[in-house]
Amino acid sequence: MNQSALQQQLNAHHQAFANEIVNLSETDFSYATPGKWTAGQQLEHILRSVAPVKWAFSLPKFLLRLFFCKATRPSKNYDELVNKYQRALEFAAFRQQRALIAA
């Protein structure tokens, strides 16, 4: 996927999410299932995570390579990335449980 297509997809998905958030009542906006984020917390997370991506897209490629170097491994596909993220979440939950037991 090229940069332009990625930007278009990000914009489309964020706009769809924003449309959902705008249509929520105050109660729904603040509601959270136990252990899950509220819609407001999800919105804040997205806003905080998009800012550095937006900044990176505005830089020339040579600056990105200067700041972050060139990758030394092939990129992960979506399924591999999701799997890695879920394993990291499981590990974080495990460490949190161990910390609670030790306390």
Phi and psi restraints in degrees (range 20) as a CNS / XPLOR table:
assign (resid 1 and name C) (resid 2 and name N)
       (resid 2 and name CA) (resid 2 and name C) 1.0 -87.8 20.0 2
assign (resid 2 and name N) (resid 2 and name CA)
       (resid 2 and name C) (resid 3 and name N) 1.0 171.4 20.0 2
assign (resid 2 and name C) (resid 3 and name N)
       (resid 3 and name CA) (resid 3 and name C) 1.0 -60.8 20.0 2
assign (resid 3 and name N) (resid 3 and name CA)
       (resid 3 and name C) (resid 4 and name N) 1.0 -41.8 20.0 2
assign (resid 3 and name C) (resid 4 and name N)
       (resid 4 and name CA) (resid 4 and name C) 1.0 -63.5 20.0 2
assign (resid 4 and name N) (resid 4 and name CA)
       (resid 4 and name C) (resid 5 and name N) 1.0 -45.1 20.0 2
assign (resid 4 and name C) (resid 5 and name N)
       (resid 5 and name CA) (resid 5 and name C) 1.0 -64.2 20.0 2
assign (resid 5 and name N) (resid 5 and name CA)
       (resid 5 and name C) (resid 6 and name N) 1.0 -39.7 20.0 2
assign (resid 5 and name C) (resid 6 and name N)
       (resid 6 and name CA) (resid 6 and name C) 1.0 -63.3 20.0 2
assign (resid 6 and name N) (resid 6 and name CA)
       (resid 6 and name C) (resid 7 and name N) 1.0 -44.2 20.0 2
assign (resid 6 and name C) (resid 7 and name N)
       (resid 7 and name CA) (resid 7 and name C) 1.0 -61.2 20.0 2
assign (resid 7 and name N) (resid 7 and name CA)
       (resid 7 and name C) (resid 8 and name N) 1.0 -42.1 20.0 2
assign (resid 7 and name C) (resid 8 and name N)
       (resid 8 and name CA) (resid 8 and name C) 1.0 -63.3 20.0 2
assign (resid 8 and name N) (resid 8 and name CA)
       (resid 8 and name C) (resid 9 and name N) 1.0 -42.7 20.0 2
assign (resid 8 and name C) (resid 9 and name N)
       (resid 9 and name CA) (resid 9 and name C) 1.0 -65.2 20.0 2
assign (resid 9 and name N) (resid 9 and name CA)
       (resid 9 and name C) (resid 10 and name N) 1.0 -44.8 20.0 2
assign (resid 9 and name C) (resid 10 and name N)
       (resid 10 and name CA) (resid 10 and name C) 1.0 -58.8 20.0 2
assign (resid 10 and name N) (resid 10 and name CA)
       (resid 10 and name C) (resid 11 and name N) 1.0 -46.9 20.0 2
assign (resid 10 and name C) (resid 11 and name N)
       (resid 11 and name CA) (resid 11 and name C) 1.0 -61.2 20.0 2
assign (resid 11 and name N) (resid 11 and name CA)
       (resid 11 and name C) (resid 12 and name N) 1.0 -43.9 20.0 2
assign (resid 11 and name C) (resid 12 and name N)
       (resid 12 and name CA) (resid 12 and name C) 1.0 -63.1 20.0 2
assign (resid 12 and name N) (resid 12 and name CA)
       (resid 12 and name C) (resid 13 and name N) 1.0 -45.2 20.0 2
assign (resid 12 and name C) (resid 13 and name N)
       (resid 13 and name CA) (resid 13 and name C) 1.0 -68.6 20.0 2
assign (resid 13 and name N) (resid 13 and name CA)
       (resid 13 and name C) (resid 14 and name N) 1.0 -39.4 20.0 2
assign (resid 13 and name C) (resid 14 and name N)
       (resid 14 and name CA) (resid 14 and name C) 1.0 -68.7 20.0 2
assign (resid 14 and name N) (resid 14 and name CA)
       (resid 14 and name C) (resid 15 and name N) 1.0 -35.8 20.0 2
assign (resid 14 and name C) (resid 15 and name N)
       (resid 15 and name CA) (resid 15 and name C) 1.0 -66.6 20.0 2
assign (resid 15 and name N) (resid 15 and name CA)
       (resid 15 and name C) (resid 16 and name N) 1.0 -41.5 20.0 2
assign (resid 15 and name C) (resid 16 and name N)
       (resid 16 and name CA) (resid 16 and name C) 1.0 -62.1 20.0 2
assign (resid 16 and name N) (resid 16 and name CA)
       (resid 16 and name C) (resid 17 and name N) 1.0 -42.8 20.0 2
assign (resid 16 and name C) (resid 17 and name N)
       (resid 17 and name CA) (resid 17 and name C) 1.0 -63.8 20.0 2
assign (resid 17 and name N) (resid 17 and name CA)
       (resid 17 and name C) (resid 18 and name N) 1.0 -44.1 20.0 2
assign (resid 17 and name C) (resid 18 and name N)
       (resid 18 and name CA) (resid 18 and name C) 1.0 -60.8 20.0 2
assign (resid 18 and name N) (resid 18 and name CA)
       (resid 18 and name C) (resid 19 and name N) 1.0 -40.2 20.0 2
assign (resid 18 and name C) (resid 19 and name N)
       (resid 19 and name CA) (resid 19 and name C) 1.0 -62.6 20.0 2
assign (resid 19 and name N) (resid 19 and name CA)
       (resid 19 and name C) (resid 20 and name N) 1.0 -39.0 20.0 2
assign (resid 19 and name C) (resid 20 and name N)
       (resid 20 and name CA) (resid 20 and name C) 1.0 -65.2 20.0 2
assign (resid 20 and name N) (resid 20 and name CA)
       (resid 20 and name C) (resid 21 and name N) 1.0 -44.3 20.0 2
assign (resid 20 and name C) (resid 21 and name N)
       (resid 21 and name CA) (resid 21 and name C) 1.0 -62.5 20.0 2
assign (resid 21 and name N) (resid 21 and name CA)
       (resid 21 and name C) (resid 22 and name N) 1.0 -44.2 20.0 2
assign (resid 21 and name C) (resid 22 and name N)
       (resid 22 and name CA) (resid 22 and name C) 1.0 -60.5 20.0 2
assign (resid 22 and name N) (resid 22 and name CA)
       (resid 22 and name C) (resid 23 and name N) 1.0 -33.5 20.0 2
assign (resid 22 and name C) (resid 23 and name N)
       (resid 23 and name CA) (resid 23 and name C) 1.0 -85.8 20.0 2
assign (resid 23 and name N) (resid 23 and name CA)
       (resid 23 and name C) (resid 24 and name N) 1.0 -0.6 20.0 2
assign (resid 23 and name C) (resid 24 and name N)
       (resid 24 and name CA) (resid 24 and name C) 1.0 -79.9 20.0 2
assign (resid 24 and name N) (resid 24 and name CA)
       (resid 24 and name C) (resid 25 and name N) 1.0 145.6 20.0 2
assign (resid 24 and name C) (resid 25 and name N)
       (resid 25 and name CA) (resid 25 and name C) 1.0 -74.6 20.0 2
assign (resid 25 and name N) (resid 25 and name CA)
       (resid 25 and name C) (resid 26 and name N) 1.0 166.7 20.0 2
assign (resid 25 and name C) (resid 26 and name N)
       (resid 26 and name CA) (resid 26 and name C) 1.0 -60.1 20.0 2
assign (resid 26 and name N) (resid 26 and name CA)
       (resid 26 and name C) (resid 27 and name N) 1.0 -38.4 20.0 2
assign (resid 26 and name C) (resid 27 and name N)
       (resid 27 and name CA) (resid 27 and name C) 1.0 -63.9 20.0 2
assign (resid 27 and name N) (resid 27 and name CA)
       (resid 27 and name C) (resid 28 and name N) 1.0 -47.6 20.0 2
assign (resid 27 and name C) (resid 28 and name N)
       (resid 28 and name CA) (resid 28 and name C) 1.0 -66.8 20.0 2
assign (resid 28 and name N) (resid 28 and name CA)
       (resid 28 and name C) (resid 29 and name N) 1.0 -35.0 20.0 2
assign (resid 28 and name C) (resid 29 and name N)
       (resid 29 and name CA) (resid 29 and name C) 1.0 -63.0 20.0 2
assign (resid 29 and name N) (resid 29 and name CA)
       (resid 29 and name C) (resid 30 and name N) 1.0 -34.7 20.0 2
assign (resid 29 and name C) (resid 30 and name N)
       (resid 30 and name CA) (resid 30 and name C) 1.0 -96.2 20.0 2
assign (resid 30 and name N) (resid 30 and name CA)
       (resid 30 and name C) (resid 31 and name N) 1.0 -6.3 20.0 2
assign (resid 30 and name C) (resid 31 and name N)
       (resid 31 and name CA) (resid 31 and name C) 1.0 -76.3 20.0 2
assign (resid 31 and name N) (resid 31 and name CA)
       (resid 31 and name C) (resid 32 and name N) 1.0 140.3 20.0 2
assign (resid 31 and name C) (resid 32 and name N)
       (resid 32 and name CA) (resid 32 and name C) 1.0 -140.5 20.0 2
assign (resid 32 and name N) (resid 32 and name CA)
       (resid 32 and name C) (resid 33 and name N) 1.0 133.4 20.0 2
assign (resid 32 and name C) (resid 33 and name N)
       (resid 33 and name CA) (resid 33 and name C) 1.0 -67.9 20.0 2
assign (resid 33 and name N) (resid 33 and name CA)
       (resid 33 and name C) (resid 34 and name N) 1.0 143.0 20.0 2
assign (resid 33 and name C) (resid 34 and name N)
       (resid 34 and name CA) (resid 34 and name C) 1.0 -50.3 20.0 2
assign (resid 34 and name N) (resid 34 and name CA)
       (resid 34 and name C) (resid 35 and name N) 1.0 129.3 20.0 2
assign (resid 34 and name C) (resid 35 and name N)
       (resid 35 and name CA) (resid 35 and name C) 1.0 83.4 20.0 2
assign (resid 35 and name N) (resid 35 and name CA)
       (resid 35 and name C) (resid 36 and name N) 1.0 0.7 20.0 2
assign (resid 35 and name C) (resid 36 and name N)
       (resid 36 and name CA) (resid 36 and name C) 1.0 -117.2 20.0 2
assign (resid 36 and name N) (resid 36 and name CA)
       (resid 36 and name C) (resid 37 and name N) 1.0 163.1 20.0 2
assign (resid 36 and name C) (resid 37 and name N)
       (resid 37 and name CA) (resid 37 and name C) 1.0 -82.1 20.0 2
assign (resid 37 and name N) (resid 37 and name CA)
       (resid 37 and name C) (resid 38 and name N) 1.0 153.1 20.0 2
assign (resid 37 and name C) (resid 38 and name N)
       (resid 38 and name CA) (resid 38 and name C) 1.0 -76.2 20.0 2
assign (resid 38 and name N) (resid 38 and name CA)
       (resid 38 and name C) (resid 39 and name N) 1.0 166.7 20.0 2
assign (resid 38 and name C) (resid 39 and name N)
       (resid 39 and name CA) (resid 39 and name C) 1.0 -60.7 20.0 2
assign (resid 39 and name N) (resid 39 and name CA)
       (resid 39 and name C) (resid 40 and name N) 1.0 -37.2 20.0 2
assign (resid 39 and name C) (resid 40 and name N)
       (resid 40 and name CA) (resid 40 and name C) 1.0 -64.1 20.0 2
assign (resid 40 and name N) (resid 40 and name CA)
       (resid 40 and name C) (resid 41 and name N) 1.0 -41.3 20.0 2
assign (resid 40 and name C) (resid 41 and name N)
       (resid 41 and name CA) (resid 41 and name C) 1.0 -66.7 20.0 2
assign (resid 41 and name N) (resid 41 and name CA)
       (resid 41 and name C) (resid 42 and name N) 1.0 -38.6 20.0 2
assign (resid 41 and name C) (resid 42 and name N)
       (resid 42 and name CA) (resid 42 and name C) 1.0 -63.1 20.0 2
assign (resid 42 and name N) (resid 42 and name CA)
       (resid 42 and name C) (resid 43 and name N) 1.0 -42.4 20.0 2
assign (resid 42 and name C) (resid 43 and name N)
       (resid 43 and name CA) (resid 43 and name C) 1.0 -61.6 20.0 2
assign (resid 43 and name N) (resid 43 and name CA)
       (resid 43 and name C) (resid 44 and name N) 1.0 -44.5 20.0 2
assign (resid 43 and name C) (resid 44 and name N)
       (resid 44 and name CA) (resid 44 and name C) 1.0 -61.8 20.0 2
assign (resid 44 and name N) (resid 44 and name CA)
       (resid 44 and name C) (resid 45 and name N) 1.0 -41.8 20.0 2
assign (resid 44 and name C) (resid 45 and name N)
       (resid 45 and name CA) (resid 45 and name C) 1.0 -60.1 20.0 2
assign (resid 45 and name N) (resid 45 and name CA)
       (resid 45 and name C) (resid 46 and name N) 1.0 -45.4 20.0 2
assign (resid 45 and name C) (resid 46 and name N)
       (resid 46 and name CA) (resid 46 and name C) 1.0 -64.2 20.0 2
assign (resid 46 and name N) (resid 46 and name CA)
       (resid 46 and name C) (resid 47 and name N) 1.0 -44.3 20.0 2
assign (resid 46 and name C) (resid 47 and name N)
       (resid 47 and name CA) (resid 47 and name C) 1.0 -61.4 20.0 2
assign (resid 47 and name N) (resid 47 and name CA)
       (resid 47 and name C) (resid 48 and name N) 1.0 -41.7 20.0 2
assign (resid 47 and name C) (resid 48 and name N)
       (resid 48 and name CA) (resid 48 and name C) 1.0 -69.6 20.0 2
assign (resid 48 and name N) (resid 48 and name CA)
       (resid 48 and name C) (resid 49 and name N) 1.0 -33.3 20.0 2
assign (resid 48 and name C) (resid 49 and name N)
       (resid 49 and name CA) (resid 49 and name C) 1.0 -82.4 20.0 2
assign (resid 49 and name N) (resid 49 and name CA)
       (resid 49 and name C) (resid 50 and name N) 1.0 -24.6 20.0 2
assign (resid 49 and name C) (resid 50 and name N)
       (resid 50 and name CA) (resid 50 and name C) 1.0 -77.5 20.0 2
assign (resid 50 and name N) (resid 50 and name CA)
       (resid 50 and name C) (resid 51 and name N) 1.0 -30.4 20.0 2
assign (resid 50 and name C) (resid 51 and name N)
       (resid 51 and name CA) (resid 51 and name C) 1.0 -55.6 20.0 2
assign (resid 51 and name N) (resid 51 and name CA)
       (resid 51 and name C) (resid 52 and name N) 1.0 -49.5 20.0 2
assign (resid 51 and name C) (resid 52 and name N)
       (resid 52 and name CA) (resid 52 and name C) 1.0 -67.7 20.0 2
assign (resid 52 and name N) (resid 52 and name CA)
       (resid 52 and name C) (resid 53 and name N) 1.0 -31.3 20.0 2
assign (resid 52 and name C) (resid 53 and name N)
       (resid 53 and name CA) (resid 53 and name C) 1.0 -66.9 20.0 2
assign (resid 53 and name N) (resid 53 and name CA)
       (resid 53 and name C) (resid 54 and name N) 1.0 -44.1 20.0 2
assign (resid 53 and name C) (resid 54 and name N)
       (resid 54 and name CA) (resid 54 and name C) 1.0 -60.0 20.0 2
assign (resid 54 and name N) (resid 54 and name CA)
       (resid 54 and name C) (resid 55 and name N) 1.0 -43.3 20.0 2
assign (resid 54 and name C) (resid 55 and name N)
       (resid 55 and name CA) (resid 55 and name C) 1.0 -61.3 20.0 2
assign (resid 55 and name N) (resid 55 and name CA)
       (resid 55 and name C) (resid 56 and name N) 1.0 -45.0 20.0 2
assign (resid 55 and name C) (resid 56 and name N)
       (resid 56 and name CA) (resid 56 and name C) 1.0 -63.3 20.0 2
assign (resid 56 and name N) (resid 56 and name CA)
       (resid 56 and name C) (resid 57 and name N) 1.0 -39.8 20.0 2
assign (resid 56 and name C) (resid 57 and name N)
       (resid 57 and name CA) (resid 57 and name C) 1.0 -65.6 20.0 2
assign (resid 57 and name N) (resid 57 and name CA)
       (resid 57 and name C) (resid 58 and name N) 1.0 -22.7 20.0 2
assign (resid 57 and name C) (resid 58 and name N)
       (resid 58 and name CA) (resid 58 and name C) 1.0 -83.2 20.0 2
assign (resid 58 and name N) (resid 58 and name CA)
       (resid 58 and name C) (resid 59 and name N) 1.0 -12.6 20.0 2
assign (resid 58 and name C) (resid 59 and name N)
       (resid 59 and name CA) (resid 59 and name C) 1.0 -85.5 20.0 2
assign (resid 59 and name N) (resid 59 and name CA)
       (resid 59 and name C) (resid 60 and name N) 1.0 148.6 20.0 2
assign (resid 59 and name C) (resid 60 and name N)
       (resid 60 and name CA) (resid 60 and name C) 1.0 -65.8 20.0 2
assign (resid 60 and name N) (resid 60 and name CA)
       (resid 60 and name C) (resid 61 and name N) 1.0 151.6 20.0 2
assign (resid 60 and name C) (resid 61 and name N)
       (resid 61 and name CA) (resid 61 and name C) 1.0 -57.0 20.0 2
assign (resid 61 and name N) (resid 61 and name CA)
       (resid 61 and name C) (resid 62 and name N) 1.0 -39.0 20.0 2
assign (resid 61 and name C) (resid 62 and name N)
       (resid 62 and name CA) (resid 62 and name C) 1.0 -64.3 20.0 2
assign (resid 62 and name N) (resid 62 and name CA)
       (resid 62 and name C) (resid 63 and name N) 1.0 -31.5 20.0 2
assign (resid 62 and name C) (resid 63 and name N)
       (resid 63 and name CA) (resid 63 and name C) 1.0 -70.6 20.0 2
assign (resid 63 and name N) (resid 63 and name CA)
       (resid 63 and name C) (resid 64 and name N) 1.0 -39.3 20.0 2
assign (resid 63 and name C) (resid 64 and name N)
       (resid 64 and name CA) (resid 64 and name C) 1.0 -59.5 20.0 2
assign (resid 64 and name N) (resid 64 and name CA)
       (resid 64 and name C) (resid 65 and name N) 1.0 -44.2 20.0 2
assign (resid 64 and name C) (resid 65 and name N)
       (resid 65 and name CA) (resid 65 and name C) 1.0 -65.2 20.0 2
assign (resid 65 and name N) (resid 65 and name CA)
       (resid 65 and name C) (resid 66 and name N) 1.0 -36.4 20.0 2
assign (resid 65 and name C) (resid 66 and name N)
       (resid 66 and name CA) (resid 66 and name C) 1.0 -65.2 20.0 2
assign (resid 66 and name N) (resid 66 and name CA)
       (resid 66 and name C) (resid 67 and name N) 1.0 -44.2 20.0 2
assign (resid 66 and name C) (resid 67 and name N)
       (resid 67 and name CA) (resid 67 and name C) 1.0 -74.1 20.0 2
assign (resid 67 and name N) (resid 67 and name CA)
       (resid 67 and name C) (resid 68 and name N) 1.0 -42.2 20.0 2
assign (resid 67 and name C) (resid 68 and name N)
       (resid 68 and name CA) (resid 68 and name C) 1.0 -114.9 20.0 2
assign (resid 68 and name N) (resid 68 and name CA)
       (resid 68 and name C) (resid 69 and name N) 1.0 -4.0 20.0 2
assign (resid 68 and name C) (resid 69 and name N)
       (resid 69 and name CA) (resid 69 and name C) 1.0 66.9 20.0 2
assign (resid 69 and name N) (resid 69 and name CA)
       (resid 69 and name C) (resid 70 and name N) 1.0 169.8 20.0 2
assign (resid 69 and name C) (resid 70 and name N)
       (resid 70 and name CA) (resid 70 and name C) 1.0 -88.5 20.0 2
assign (resid 70 and name N) (resid 70 and name CA)
       (resid 70 and name C) (resid 71 and name N) 1.0 142.3 20.0 2
assign (resid 70 and name C) (resid 71 and name N)
       (resid 71 and name CA) (resid 71 and name C) 1.0 -60.2 20.0 2
assign (resid 71 and name N) (resid 71 and name CA)
       (resid 71 and name C) (resid 72 and name N) 1.0 140.7 20.0 2
assign (resid 71 and name C) (resid 72 and name N)
       (resid 72 and name CA) (resid 72 and name C) 1.0 -101.4 20.0 2
assign (resid 72 and name N) (resid 72 and name CA)
       (resid 72 and name C) (resid 73 and name N) 1.0 4.7 20.0 2
assign (resid 72 and name C) (resid 73 and name N)
       (resid 73 and name CA) (resid 73 and name C) 1.0 -140.7 20.0 2
assign (resid 73 and name N) (resid 73 and name CA)
       (resid 73 and name C) (resid 74 and name N) 1.0 159.9 20.0 2
assign (resid 73 and name C) (resid 74 and name N)
       (resid 74 and name CA) (resid 74 and name C) 1.0 -67.8 20.0 2
assign (resid 74 and name N) (resid 74 and name CA)
       (resid 74 and name C) (resid 75 and name N) 1.0 152.6 20.0 2
assign (resid 74 and name C) (resid 75 and name N)
       (resid 75 and name CA) (resid 75 and name C) 1.0 -66.6 20.0 2
assign (resid 75 and name N) (resid 75 and name CA)
       (resid 75 and name C) (resid 76 and name N) 1.0 152.3 20.0 2
assign (resid 75 and name C) (resid 76 and name N)
       (resid 76 and name CA) (resid 76 and name C) 1.0 -85.3 20.0 2
assign (resid 76 and name N) (resid 76 and name CA)
       (resid 76 and name C) (resid 77 and name N) 1.0 148.5 20.0 2
assign (resid 76 and name C) (resid 77 and name N)
       (resid 77 and name CA) (resid 77 and name C) 1.0 -82.8 20.0 2
assign (resid 77 and name N) (resid 77 and name CA)
       (resid 77 and name C) (resid 78 and name N) 1.0 176.7 20.0 2
assign (resid 77 and name C) (resid 78 and name N)
       (resid 78 and name CA) (resid 78 and name C) 1.0 -58.7 20.0 2
assign (resid 78 and name N) (resid 78 and name CA)
       (resid 78 and name C) (resid 79 and name N) 1.0 -47.3 20.0 2
assign (resid 78 and name C) (resid 79 and name N)
       (resid 79 and name CA) (resid 79 and name C) 1.0 -63.0 20.0 2
assign (resid 79 and name N) (resid 79 and name CA)
       (resid 79 and name C) (resid 80 and name N) 1.0 -40.0 20.0 2
assign (resid 79 and name C) (resid 80 and name N)
       (resid 80 and name CA) (resid 80 and name C) 1.0 -64.9 20.0 2
assign (resid 80 and name N) (resid 80 and name CA)
       (resid 80 and name C) (resid 81 and name N) 1.0 -40.3 20.0 2
assign (resid 80 and name C) (resid 81 and name N)
       (resid 81 and name CA) (resid 81 and name C) 1.0 -65.2 20.0 2
assign (resid 81 and name N) (resid 81 and name CA)
       (resid 81 and name C) (resid 82 and name N) 1.0 -44.1 20.0 2
assign (resid 81 and name C) (resid 82 and name N)
       (resid 82 and name CA) (resid 82 and name C) 1.0 -62.4 20.0 2
assign (resid 82 and name N) (resid 82 and name CA)
       (resid 82 and name C) (resid 83 and name N) 1.0 -43.2 20.0 2
assign (resid 82 and name C) (resid 83 and name N)
       (resid 83 and name CA) (resid 83 and name C) 1.0 -60.5 20.0 2
assign (resid 83 and name N) (resid 83 and name CA)
       (resid 83 and name C) (resid 84 and name N) 1.0 -45.5 20.0 2
assign (resid 83 and name C) (resid 84 and name N)
       (resid 84 and name CA) (resid 84 and name C) 1.0 -62.3 20.0 2
assign (resid 84 and name N) (resid 84 and name CA)
       (resid 84 and name C) (resid 85 and name N) 1.0 -42.7 20.0 2
assign (resid 84 and name C) (resid 85 and name N)
       (resid 85 and name CA) (resid 85 and name C) 1.0 -63.6 20.0 2
assign (resid 85 and name N) (resid 85 and name CA)
       (resid 85 and name C) (resid 86 and name N) 1.0 -43.6 20.0 2
assign (resid 85 and name C) (resid 86 and name N)
       (resid 86 and name CA) (resid 86 and name C) 1.0 -65.7 20.0 2
assign (resid 86 and name N) (resid 86 and name CA)
       (resid 86 and name C) (resid 87 and name N) 1.0 -37.8 20.0 2
assign (resid 86 and name C) (resid 87 and name N)
       (resid 87 and name CA) (resid 87 and name C) 1.0 -64.1 20.0 2
assign (resid 87 and name N) (resid 87 and name CA)
       (resid 87 and name C) (resid 88 and name N) 1.0 -38.8 20.0 2
assign (resid 87 and name C) (resid 88 and name N)
       (resid 88 and name CA) (resid 88 and name C) 1.0 -65.5 20.0 2
assign (resid 88 and name N) (resid 88 and name CA)
       (resid 88 and name C) (resid 89 and name N) 1.0 -39.6 20.0 2
assign (resid 88 and name C) (resid 89 and name N)
       (resid 89 and name CA) (resid 89 and name C) 1.0 -64.4 20.0 2
assign (resid 89 and name N) (resid 89 and name CA)
       (resid 89 and name C) (resid 90 and name N) 1.0 -42.2 20.0 2
assign (resid 89 and name C) (resid 90 and name N)
       (resid 90 and name CA) (resid 90 and name C) 1.0 -62.4 20.0 2
assign (resid 90 and name N) (resid 90 and name CA)
       (resid 90 and name C) (resid 91 and name N) 1.0 -41.7 20.0 2
assign (resid 90 and name C) (resid 91 and name N)
       (resid 91 and name CA) (resid 91 and name C) 1.0 -64.8 20.0 2
assign (resid 91 and name N) (resid 91 and name CA)
       (resid 91 and name C) (resid 92 and name N) 1.0 -41.5 20.0 2
assign (resid 91 and name C) (resid 92 and name N)
       (resid 92 and name CA) (resid 92 and name C) 1.0 -63.6 20.0 2
assign (resid 92 and name N) (resid 92 and name CA)
       (resid 92 and name C) (resid 93 and name N) 1.0 -41.2 20.0 2
assign (resid 92 and name C) (resid 93 and name N)
       (resid 93 and name CA) (resid 93 and name C) 1.0 -64.8 20.0 2
assign (resid 93 and name N) (resid 93 and name CA)
       (resid 93 and name C) (resid 94 and name N) 1.0 -40.5 20.0 2
assign (resid 93 and name C) (resid 94 and name N)
       (resid 94 and name CA) (resid 94 and name C) 1.0 -61.4 20.0 2
assign (resid 94 and name N) (resid 94 and name CA)
       (resid 94 and name C) (resid 95 and name N) 1.0 -46.2 20.0 2
assign (resid 94 and name C) (resid 95 and name N)
       (resid 95 and name CA) (resid 95 and name C) 1.0 -64.0 20.0 2
assign (resid 95 and name N) (resid 95 and name CA)
       (resid 95 and name C) (resid 96 and name N) 1.0 -37.2 20.0 2
assign (resid 95 and name C) (resid 96 and name N)
       (resid 96 and name CA) (resid 96 and name C) 1.0 -66.2 20.0 2
assign (resid 96 and name N) (resid 96 and name CA)
       (resid 96 and name C) (resid 97 and name N) 1.0 -41.1 20.0 2
assign (resid 96 and name C) (resid 97 and name N)
       (resid 97 and name CA) (resid 97 and name C) 1.0 -63.2 20.0 2
assign (resid 97 and name N) (resid 97 and name CA)
       (resid 97 and name C) (resid 98 and name N) 1.0 -43.4 20.0 2
assign (resid 97 and name C) (resid 98 and name N)
       (resid 98 and name CA) (resid 98 and name C) 1.0 -62.4 20.0 2
assign (resid 98 and name N) (resid 98 and name CA)
       (resid 98 and name C) (resid 99 and name N) 1.0 -38.2 20.0 2
assign (resid 98 and name C) (resid 99 and name N)
       (resid 99 and name CA) (resid 99 and name C) 1.0 -66.9 20.0 2
assign (resid 99 and name N) (resid 99 and name CA)
       (resid 99 and name C) (resid 100 and name N) 1.0 -39.0 20.0 2
assign (resid 99 and name C) (resid 100 and name N)
       (resid 100 and name CA) (resid 100 and name C) 1.0 -66.8 20.0 2
assign (resid 100 and name N) (resid 100 and name CA)
       (resid 100 and name C) (resid 101 and name N) 1.0 -38.8 20.0 2
assign (resid 100 and name C) (resid 101 and name N)
       (resid 101 and name CA) (resid 101 and name C) 1.0 -66.5 20.0 2
assign (resid 101 and name N) (resid 101 and name CA)
       (resid 101 and name C) (resid 102 and name N) 1.0 -40.8 20.0 2
assign (resid 101 and name C) (resid 102 and name N)
       (resid 102 and name CA) (resid 102 and name C) 1.0 -71.1 20.0 2
assign (resid 102 and name N) (resid 102 and name CA)
       (resid 102 and name C) (resid 103 and name N) 1.0 -23.9 20.0 2
